[in-house]
Amino acid sequence: MAHSPKHTVRSDNEAIEQLRNAIEMDQSHYQAYWMLGHTYAANKQFDEAIAAAEKAVELSERTPGALGILGSSCRTAGLVTLR
């Protein structure tokens, strides 16, 4: 029976570094900005998360995923309240 490869979790700093490298190679890659925003938000770096998410929204022409991470980051940072 074949075993699937063991998956490891990268630290947030490693993930951020890899995403920044991807953005350096292709600054129009909105998915890299989206994932960078998600990673920053998970690490409670909300200013950075919002900036990356705003760029993802701009580049993706407002896709739901990019808008979602922007809204989530703003809400978690306390910039938006739900009624």
C-alpha positions in Angstrom: 0.0 0.0 0.0 1.4 3.4 -1.0 1.7 6.1 1.6 1.0 9.7 0.9 3.9 12.1 1.5 4.1 13.6 4.9 2.9 17.2 5.0 4.7 19.8 7.1 3.5 23.2 8.2 5.7 26.2 7.4 6.0 28.9 9.9 4.2 32.2 9.2 7.5 33.9 8.5 8.6 31.3 6.0 5.2 31.6 4.2 5.4 35.4 4.2 8.9 35.2 2.7 7.8 32.8 0.0 4.8 34.9 -0.9 6.9 38.0 -1.1 9.2 36.2 -3.4 6.3 35.1 -5.6 5.1 38.8 -5.7 8.6 40.0 -6.7 8.5 37.6 -9.7 5.0 38.5 -10.7 3.5 41.7 -9.2 0.1 41.0 -10.9 -0.4 37.7 -9.2 -3.4 38.5 -7.0 -3.6 35.1 -5.4 -0.2 35.7 -3.9 -1.4 38.9 -2.4 -4.6 37.2 -1.2 -2.6 34.5 0.5 -0.2 37.1 2.0 -3.2 38.9 3.4 -4.6 35.7 4.9 -1.2 34.8 6.4 -0.7 38.3 7.9 -4.3 38.2 9.3 -3.7 34.8 10.9 -0.6 36.2 12.5 -2.5 39.3 13.8 -0.6 41.7 11.6 -3.7 43.5 10.5 -2.2 46.6 8.8 -0.1 44.4 6.6 -3.1 42.0 6.0 -5.3 44.9 4.9 -2.7 46.3 2.6 -2.1 42.9 0.9 -5.9 42.3 0.7 -6.5 45.7 -0.9 -3.9 44.9 -3.5 -5.5 41.5 -4.1 -8.9 43.2 -4.6 -7.5 45.7 -7.0 -5.6 43.2 -9.1 -8.4 40.6 -9.1 -11.1 43.1 -10.1 -13.0 42.5 -6.9 -13.2 38.7 -6.7 -15.2 37.4 -3.7 -12.2 35.7 -2.2 -10.1 38.9 -2.2 -13.1 40.9 -0.9 -13.6 38.3 1.8 -10.1 38.5 3.2 -10.2 42.3 3.1 -13.5 42.4 5.0 -12.4 39.7 7.5 -9.1 41.5 8.2 -10.9 44.9 8.7 -13.5 43.3 11.0 -10.9 41.4 13.1 -8.8 44.6 13.3 -11.8 46.4 14.7 -12.3 48.7 11.7 -15.7 47.3 10.9 -18.5 46.2 13.2 -21.3 43.9 12.3 -24.9 44.9 13.4 
